[in-house]
Amino acid sequence: MSPDVPLVWYIITFSVHTIQEHSIMHSSETTGASTRSLHADDAFNIVTDVAPPIHVSTTFRYSDDPSHLVPYADITSPGDPTVHVYSRASAPNSSRFEAILSSLLHGQTISYSSGLSALHAALTLLNPRRISVGDGYHGCHGVIALFTRLTGLQKLDLDCPADALEKGDVILLETPVNPYGTAFDIAHHAEKAHSRGAFLIVDSTFAPPGLQDPFLHGADLVMHSGTKYFGGHSDMLCGVLATKRDDWAEQLKSDRLFIGNVMGNMESWLGVRSLRTLEVRVQRQSDSATRLVGWLDGCLRVRDPVAGSDAAVVQAVLKEIFHASVQRVEGDWLKKQMPNGFGPVFAISMTEERFAKELPKSLSAPLPLSDLFNQLEKHYPGIVEKVLSSCGVSLNGEYVDVKEDVDVVILPGAEVAIIPPVSSG
């Protein structure tokens, strides 16, 4: 060691190099998802806090030394993730959030203020003349209607023939679909889009990382409303886009700078907190939902059930159940697409409309859902006659409660206890 160089210099240098090496190591595809959710943002650990602090500043200091000043374009380009200038371009908490998701989603991830903001950003990037889309989330159709008003965007059915698409057009595929929980073949729609020079956007909100990787099956852009599972606690609103293309990532960031649809500091901090437990939460929810769906579906398949049995009670009120785990498909694409389990959301259809109206009042411990059931009827016409509700399963063993207490929860007057979604956002 040179006697002219203070010891502290070596300590600081070693610390910074170690952080960067750990970040690279924990972002590797050979590292497990849970480990990456904990360490993919290690490069941001420039303070000693184990729990990342909340940064609320909108503006960040330049160096006081003029010799250290660099052009703004160089600061905001890929490089040191801890250097920020203005929070509309980047901020510490949202950059952490994006770093973790980039590792989990296997593509460069850009965060937004909501899932619909993410879709707006995707359509702004691609600027298609036509978009092929199914029923799906009503809010997405609202964004499409906005573009139709501004640009003349033409909406096509999801099952439109391939020759209805032209170069630069878009297929927007939501899978699993809200609110049914059923799945669509990503590879099929990717082949259809690419055969015409079109692009495939996959909304994978209801199949978070660990359940589905749309990039493996040909998606060009992957979208999530992070409000649902990335947050998972009904206390943050956000959306994300992920892409494999560097030029798209840079354009999305540039567009976001001027549109201003950035994710807030508090939401970003909450998002980092939630991503730490994403894998274990989703695995448990998926397993619970699949077991509950399997039990209900089994009850529906019993012929001539004995009076008073579980099957008889279930068949008295339940007509049909919708979920990828009981979905009939041709071929093995569904197992390839979702090899680790199915989405935590399913839907049920009742034998009578009045049962659907009784459900919200009969839940013993419902999450507050901002009058979700009336909203379902409003945004999905006919849903009361056709589908009772979209039902998510949380972590606390409701599958066992519903199964064991079937004679209690399905009472005269159609009081049916099914667990509501994790989040209504």
ABEGO torsion letter per residue (X at the ends): XBAABBAAAAAAAAAAAAAAAAAAAAABAABBAAAAAAAAAAAABABABABBBBBABABBBBBABAAABBBAAAAABBEBAABBABAAABBAAAAAAAAAAAAAAGBBBBBBABAAAAAAAAAAAAGBABBBBBAEBAAAAAAAAAAAAAAGBBBBBAABBAAABBBGBBBBBBOBBOAAGBBBBAAAAAAAAAAAGBBBBBBAAABBBGABBAAAAGBABBBBBAAAAAAGAGABBBBBBBBABAAAAAAAAAAAAAAGBBBBAAAAAAAAAAAAAAAAAAAAAAAAAAAAAAAAAAAAABBGBBBGBAAAAAAAABABBBBAAABBBBEAAAAAABAAEBBABBBBBBABAAAAAAAAAABABBBBAGGAAAAAAAABBGAAAABABBBBBBAAGAAAAAAAAAAAABBBGGBBBBBBBABAX
